């Protein structure tokens, strides 16, 4: 039976808050919170059992009018990189290996969301993210020596300086719908990983090259739920990390606390840097 854990676990497990059991005075922490980015009102949680697993689940949470976190819809299955997870760049460092180009691992951590993309000339009516229509010229650059590393672009609009690229108009339709995850973006660091998407899967038993993938209907459902005005973030983490956090508060106690702990995630990554909403 699939095991699910509460929302606060994911925040603790990847070091997004200073402590889940001891928090100093609200006045002291409120000064720190002011430095973080906008508080998210939507949260996408991708989890697998262990760091090396590629099959897992996706849960979506949204803050209601009373400030309480609620599950937006039933969890559904996903697959990640064939070799599991590795710590994404700008995340709190631990004992795990960092994400590297070509390692077939999905970055673990907390990330903002970039542009949606798809094969249709225009997005579906329910998609509110900025949208990049995929054509025969659309590619994401994987060459670490390129000035366009980890960017989605149109081949006929720039002077090519790459030898390795991910052409996005595919016969298998993996990129018919999806979105760009803001990992190693903007100001991409060479070799830290590129072209990390949420997209359609080959199947529930097929891992990816580092992206997070799901069924076509679930990909569309997720895209139509995401509201950029609610500052959505993605957390990707292994459930096995719960072993290090034996005492975890409930979702309600987190949502109702006078200090919004989620915003403290900004201290462990470059969350105040502008995100690449266009994927370019």
Secondary structure, DSSP 8 states (H G I E B T S, - for coil): ------HHHHHHHTT-SS-SS----HHHHHHHHTTS----SEEEEEEESSTT--EEEEEEEEE-TTS-EEEEEEEEEEE-BTT-EEE-TTS---SS-B--TTS--EEEEEEEEEEEEESSSS--TT--S-EEE--TTEEEE--TTSTTTT-EEEGGGS----S-EEESS-TT-TTSEEEEE-SS-SS--TTS----EEEE-S-TT--BSS-EEE-HHHHHHHHHH--GGG--EEEEEEGGGGGG-S----HHHHHHSSS-GGGGGGGGTTTTS---TT--
